[in-house]
Amino acid sequence: MDRREVLKVGLSGCAMLAAKGAAAAVDPAIPIIDTHIHLFDTGRPGGVPWPEKSDSVLYKPAMPDRYHRMAAPFGVVGAIAIEASPLASDNDWLLDVAAKSPLMVGAVGDLIPGSASYLKDLERLHANPLLLGIRYGNLWDRDLGVDKEKTGFIAGLKQLAAYGLVLESANPNPALIAAIVDVADKVPELRIVVDHLPHSPIPTDKSDRDKYVADLQHLAKNPNVFIKLTEIPATVNQKVSLDPEYYREHLDEIWNTFGEDHILFGSDWPNSDHVVGFSETLTLVREYMSHKTQAAREKFFWKNSLAAYRWHRRSPDQPSL
C-alpha cells in the first residue's frame, strides 16, 4: 500500500484500536526497552535548542520521571535517551539526567566526527558507561553525505567503533540511506542504528526507488546494522490511521529485508505526541507484532536493543541474556 495516498481511516481508528488492542496493551511476559525517547527541561536557565516555545504539544519538561509514570504500566522497564540538542555541554547534561534514573539504560549524544575537539570529547564521554553512541544525520543542518567526505570524519567513526559505540542516524531519506551505505562499507565494524525508517519517503521514480531498495538490501547484509520501527503512525490531511493493516505491507517490507534479529522498538516520545499518544503508538506496534513468534517479539522489544547498543542493566526488572 502506498503511504503517500490519503489515509482512509481517520481518528475514529483510535477508538477501534483501543478496543481491539486493550488486551494487548500490556504483555507482562515480554519486558520493553524503549530505544528512542528524548529528554529536555524547558524550564532550565537559558532554555533548550528544541523544542521551540511555539510548540504547544512538546514545550514542557520531558524528564525520566514523567516518562516512567506514563510508560511503566505498559511493561516498559528501560529506555535510551537520544540527543535533542547540538550543544556540546548537553552531552554532559543528558548523561547526568540519565544517571539519576535507573530506568535509563543509556544515552546517545551529539558530536561531530572530525571536528577539532571530537577525539578529546569522545574519549572523555566514553568513560561514562551510559554513553552508547552519537547521532548524525538530517538534523542540526548537517548532511552525512557531504560530511563523510571531510578530513577526519571516517577516522572519527573508526574511533567510535573502537570504543564499541554506536552511530545513530537521524530522519532518513534516500540520500541519507545511500550515505549510510558508504559509511557502513568504509567502517564495517561500526554498529549503526537507522531510526524512523518507516517514515522515510520512498521515491516515486522507478530508478530512484530501485536504488533505494538496493541500498536497504545492501545494508541488511551488514550484521552491524539495526533498524528502528519508529514514527510509524502517519498523518495526512489532518487524519491519522491506527489500523495496523494500513501499515502492514510497508512494515513487512522492512521486516523481510532486515530480519527479526536487526529490528528494534522505539516510541520517539514525546515527539510522537504530535501524531498520537504513547499508548496508541505501542498498541499499534503490538498489534503488528502479534503476528510474529514469541521469540521474534522478545527480540524486537528488548533483545535486539542489547545487541545493538550493549547497554547495562541498572534495575532488577531489566532483562538480561
Order of alpha helices (4+ residues) and beta strands (2+ residues): alpha-beta-alpha-beta-alpha-beta-alpha-beta-alpha-alpha-beta-alpha-beta-alpha-beta-beta-beta-alpha-beta-alpha-alpha-alpha
